[in-house]
Amino acid sequence: MFLRWMVRNDNTGVDFGIWRSLCPALLSCPLDVHSGNVARKLGLLTRKQNDAKALAELDTSLRKMDKNDPVKYDFALFGLGVFENF
């Protein structure tokens, strides 16, 4: 999460984007119980465990949608799980 905040710049104050030497394309989406469950329901992740292999699979799926900024989907995955009980 810290890297996301420091590297990405979203112009809304959530992501600061002050570390300009790193590219958002290098980041991985944080994988927790909520984002993992939502990713599975959306077909972005098939692995049952939330581990390094699952993170690699999720990265591959998210990079197909946006190879330059795959982490931008983090809040949507997390929010659907936590706030919407998706």
C-alpha positions as CSV (number, residue, x, y, z in Angstrom):
1,M,0.0,0.0,0.0
2,F,2.8,2.4,0.9
3,L,4.4,2.0,-2.5
4,R,1.0,2.6,-4.2
5,W,0.5,5.9,-2.3
6,M,4.0,7.1,-3.0
7,V,4.3,6.0,-6.7
8,R,0.8,6.5,-8.2
9,N,-0.6,10.0,-8.7
10,D,-4.4,10.1,-8.9
11,N,-4.9,13.9,-8.4
12,T,-7.5,13.2,-5.7
13,G,-5.2,13.1,-2.7
14,V,-5.3,9.4,-2.1
15,D,-2.1,8.6,-4.0
16,F,0.6,11.2,-3.7
17,G,2.9,10.3,-6.6
18,I,5.9,11.9,-5.1
19,W,8.3,9.0,-5.9
20,R,8.6,9.7,-9.6
21,S,11.6,7.4,-10.1
22,L,9.4,4.4,-10.0
23,C,6.7,3.5,-12.5
24,P,3.2,2.4,-11.5
25,A,3.5,-0.5,-14.0
26,L,6.0,-2.1,-11.6
27,L,3.5,-2.2,-8.7
28,S,1.4,-5.2,-7.7
29,C,-2.1,-4.9,-6.3
30,P,-2.3,-5.6,-2.6
31,L,-3.9,-9.0,-2.1
32,D,-6.0,-9.5,1.1
33,V,-9.1,-11.5,1.9
34,H,-11.5,-8.9,0.5
35,S,-9.7,-8.2,-2.8
36,G,-9.0,-11.9,-3.3
37,N,-12.6,-12.9,-2.8
38,V,-13.9,-10.2,-5.2
39,A,-11.2,-11.1,-7.8
40,R,-12.3,-14.7,-7.7
41,K,-16.0,-13.8,-8.1
42,L,-15.0,-11.6,-11.1
43,G,-12.9,-14.4,-12.6
44,L,-9.7,-12.5,-12.2
45,L,-8.3,-15.1,-9.9
46,T,-8.8,-18.9,-9.7
47,R,-6.3,-19.9,-7.0
48,K,-8.0,-20.5,-3.7
49,Q,-5.1,-19.4,-1.4
50,N,-4.0,-15.8,-1.0
51,D,-0.3,-16.3,-1.6
52,A,2.5,-15.3,-3.9
53,K,1.2,-17.5,-6.7
54,A,-2.3,-15.9,-6.4
55,L,-0.7,-12.5,-6.5
56,A,1.1,-13.4,-9.7
57,E,-2.1,-14.6,-11.2
58,L,-4.0,-11.5,-10.2
59,D,-1.2,-9.3,-11.5
60,T,-1.5,-11.0,-14.9
61,S,-5.2,-10.4,-15.0
62,L,-5.0,-6.8,-14.0
63,R,-2.1,-6.1,-16.4
64,K,-4.3,-7.3,-19.2
65,M,-6.8,-4.5,-18.4
66,D,-4.1,-1.8,-17.8
67,K,-0.4,-2.7,-18.2
68,N,0.7,0.8,-17.2
69,D,-1.2,1.0,-14.0
70,P,-2.6,-2.3,-12.8
71,V,-2.9,-1.2,-9.2
72,K,-5.6,1.3,-10.0
73,Y,-8.1,-1.5,-9.5
74,D,-7.1,-2.1,-5.9
75,F,-9.7,0.1,-4.2
76,A,-12.5,-1.2,-6.4
77,L,-11.6,-4.8,-5.5
78,F,-11.2,-4.0,-1.8
79,G,-14.3,-1.7,-1.7
80,L,-16.6,-4.2,-3.3
81,G,-15.6,-6.8,-0.7
82,V,-15.7,-4.6,2.4
83,F,-18.4,-2.0,1.7
84,E,-20.7,-3.8,-0.7
85,N,-20.2,-7.4,0.6
86,F,-19.8,-8.5,-3.0
